[in-house]
Amino acid sequence: MKKSLILTLFLVFITFQALGQSSDLTAFNADRLELNKVGMIVLGSWAVGNFATNATLLRNPSSKEQGHFYRMNIYWNVVNLALAVPGLRNSLITDPSSISLTESIGDYHQMGKVLLINAGLDVAYITGGFLMKEMAKTRPNKQDLLNGYGKSLILQGGFLFAFDVVMYGLLQSKSESLNKILETVAVNADGFSLVFRF
């Protein structure tokens, strides 16, 4: 009788531990998906705002350079919107409880890598914008185009750099939650197991 009671209590304890880990993982994934959702809303809003503003200004630009600047801003934000819409959709339709621990770790690190790579590309865009403005000084026949496009690259690259750095910082703030979950998991030759701390 005592052995079966002890065994039952032990099994109940293990079940509660597993449920606790599962709810922590679901909460972590919900936070990560919410961060991505907010980020995609910001990116999409920037794109839509750029479309509206630059399309309006393009109707009556004050110079050819300004016309190129407005046009490039519109082109640039086609890409931003094309990234924001599927990213937002994915964040909205993904069930946080359906993501396994392995997938959670992979998604977390993948998102961090993408943001860092993008931040590096953003610096390249800004640099390219300044180079275009320098090239405009020696190419008078393309001066308006190079200055307009260069200013657009600097503006759009600057926004994206700030966006990617902030998103990366917010993502890293979630690492403590993931580490707490990982503390309850041990890897051995047979696979994964839960670690119980008394």
C-alpha positions in Angstrom: 0.0 0.0 0.0 2.8 2.4 1.0 4.8 1.6 -2.2 1.8 2.4 -4.4 1.1 5.6 -2.6 4.7 6.7 -2.9 4.7 5.8 -6.6 1.5 7.6 -7.2 2.8 10.8 -5.4 6.0 10.6 -7.4 4.1 10.3 -10.7 1.9 13.2 -9.8 5.0 15.3 -8.9 6.6 14.4 -12.3 3.4 15.3 -14.1 3.3 18.8 -12.4 7.0 19.4 -13.2 6.4 18.5 -16.9 3.3 20.7 -17.0 5.2 23.6 -15.4 8.0 23.3 -18.0 5.4 23.1 -20.8 3.6 26.2 -19.6 6.9 28.1 -19.2 7.8 27.1 -22.8 4.4 28.2 -24.1 4.8 31.5 -22.3 8.3 32.0 -23.7 7.0 31.3 -27.2 4.0 33.6 -26.7 6.4 36.4 -25.7 8.6 35.8 -28.7 5.7 35.7 -31.1 4.3 38.9 -29.6 7.7 40.6 -30.0 7.8 39.5 -33.7 4.1 40.7 -34.2 4.8 44.1 -32.7 8.0 44.4 -34.8 6.2 43.5 -38.0 3.5 46.0 -37.2 6.1 48.7 -36.8 7.9 47.7 -40.0 4.6 47.5 -41.9 3.5 50.9 -40.6 6.7 52.4 -41.6 6.2 51.0 -45.1 2.6 52.1 -45.5 3.5 55.6 -44.1 6.3 55.8 -46.6 4.0 54.9 -49.4 1.4 57.5 -48.5 3.9 60.3 -47.8 6.3 59.7 -50.7 3.5 59.0 -53.2 1.8 62.4 -52.2 5.1 64.3 -52.5 6.0 62.6 -55.8 3.1 64.3 -57.5 4.8 67.6 -57.2 8.5 67.2 -56.3 10.5 70.4 -55.8 13.4 69.0 -57.9 14.5 66.0 -59.9 16.6 64.9 -57.0 13.6 65.0 -54.7 11.6 63.0 -57.2 14.3 60.3 -57.2 14.4 60.4 -53.4 10.6 59.9 -53.1 10.6 57.2 -55.8 13.4 55.2 -54.1 11.6 55.4 -50.7 8.5 53.8 -52.3 10.6 51.1 -54.0 12.4 50.4 -50.7 9.2 50.0 -48.8 7.7 47.5 -51.2 10.4 45.1 -49.8 9.6 46.2 -46.2 5.9 45.5 -46.7 6.7 42.2 -48.4 8.6 41.1 -45.3 6.2 42.5 -42.7 3.0 41.0 -44.0 4.1 37.3 -43.9 6.0 37.8 -40.7 2.9 39.3 -39.0 0.7 36.5 -40.4 3.0 33.9 -39.0 3.0 35.5 -35.6 -0.8 35.6 -35.5 -1.5 32.1 -36.7 1.2 30.2 -34.8 0.0 28.5 -31.6 2.8 29.0 -29.0 1.9 25.7 -27.3 2.6 23.8 -30.6 6.3 24.7 -30.7 8.6 22.1 -29.2 11.6 22.9 -27.1 14.0 22.1 -29.9 12.0 24.4 -32.3 11.9 27.1 -29.7 15.6 27.2 -29.3 16.2 27.1 -33.1 13.7 29.8 -33.8 15.1 32.0 -31.0 18.7 31.7 -32.3 17.6 32.0 -35.9 15.8 35.3 -35.2 18.8 36.7 -33.4 21.1 35.8 -36.3 18.8 37.3 -38.9 18.6 40.6 -36.9 22.4 40.8 -36.6 22.9 40.0 -40.3 20.3 42.6 -41.2 22.0 45.2 -38.9 25.2 44.6 -40.8 23.4 45.0 -44.1 21.8 48.2 -42.9 25.3 49.6 -42.2 26.2 48.7 -45.8 23.1 50.4 -47.1 23.9 53.6 -45.2 27.5 53.4 -46.4 26.2 52.9 -50.0 24.1 56.0 -49.6 27.0 58.1 -48.6 29.1 56.7 -51.5 26.3 57.5 -54.0 26.3 61.1 -52.7 30.1 61.3 -53.2 29.8 59.8 -56.7 27.2 62.5 -57.5 29.9 65.2 -57.1 31.9 63.8 -60.1 29.0 62.7 -62.3 27.0 65.8 -63.1 24.7 64.0 -65.6 23.6 61.6 -62.8 23.8 64.0 -59.9 20.1 64.2 -59.2 19.7 60.4 -59.4 22.7 59.6 -57.2 21.8 62.2 -54.6 18.2 61.2 -54.4 18.9 57.5 -54.2 21.8 58.1 -51.8 19.6 60.1 -49.4 16.9 57.4 -49.5 19.5 54.7 -48.7 20.7 56.7 -45.7 17.2 57.3 -44.4 15.9 53.8 -45.0 19.1 52.1 -43.8 19.1 54.3 -40.7 15.6 53.3 -39.8 16.2 49.6 -40.4 19.4 49.7 -38.4 17.6 51.2 -35.4 14.8 48.7 -35.9 17.1 45.7 -36.0 19.2 46.8 -33.1 16.1 47.5 -30.9 14.5 44.2 -31.9 17.7 42.3 -31.1 18.0 43.9 -27.7 14.3 43.0 -26.9 14.9 39.5 -28.1 18.0 39.1 -25.9 15.9 40.3 -22.9 14.0 37.0 -23.3 17.1 34.8 -23.0 16.7 34.5 -19.2 13.3 32.9 -19.6 14.8 30.4 -22.1 17.8 29.7 -19.8 15.4 28.9 -16.9 13.6 26.4 -19.1 16.8 24.8 -20.2 17.9 24.4 -16.6 15.1 21.8 -16.2 16.4 19.8 -19.1 19.3 17.4 -19.3 20.8 15.8 -22.4 22.1 12.2 -22.1 22.9 9.4 -24.6 19.2 8.4 -24.7 17.9 11.8 -25.5 16.3 14.5 -23.3 15.1 14.2 -19.7 13.7 16.5 -17.1 15.9 17.6 -14.1 14.0 18.0 -10.9 15.5 20.4 -8.3 14.4 19.8 -4.7 
